[in-house]
C-alpha cells in the first residue's frame, strides 16, 4: 500500500465519505487526482479495507460512501507505528524565486504578490474551517482519542505554514521596492 491509500483510510476513520469528498479533504496533505483516488478506493474495497454504501439521490447521480472496515483500521494502526518516509517537497515557485536575478522588478513583485494572494485565500478558508471545528467540538478538539483531534492539529499546522508563507512574501516584496 502507498501513502495515498493510508491517507484515504485515515480520513475514513473520522467519517464515511464519497470519493469526491476524499479528494477535497486530501488538500491538507497533497494534491491527488480523481484518476488516482477512484482506482485506489476500488483496490482498498477489494482487499477488504473499506466497504461501499450506495446512496440513491433524486435529480443527481447516485453516490457511493466508503466506510473503513475493522481490517482497514487494523492495517492503518499497524502503519501508524512505523516511522514515516522523509517528506517530498516540490515547489515550482521556489525555483522561480531562486532565479529572480534574471527578471525585472515588476515581474518579481507580481510573482510574490500572486503567491501572497493565493495563500491569503487559503488562510481565510483554513481559519473558517478551524473556527467551525472549534464551534462544533469545543474542548473535544484536545482529546487525542477522538478522530477530530488529528484533523484539528493538521489544519492548525497548515494555518501556521500559510501565515508564515504570507509573511515571507511580504518580506520579499518590501525588499523589491
Buried (B, 14 or more C-beta within 10 A) or exposed (E): BEEBBBBBBBBBBBEBBBBEBBBEBBEBBEEBEEEBBBEBBEEBBEBEBBBBEEEEEEEEEEBBBBEBBEEBBEBBEEBEEEEEEEEEEEEEBEEBBEEBEEEEEEEBBBBBBEBBEBBBEBBEEBBEBBEEBEEEBEEEBEEEEBBBBBBBEEBBEBBEBBBEBBEBBEEBBEEBE
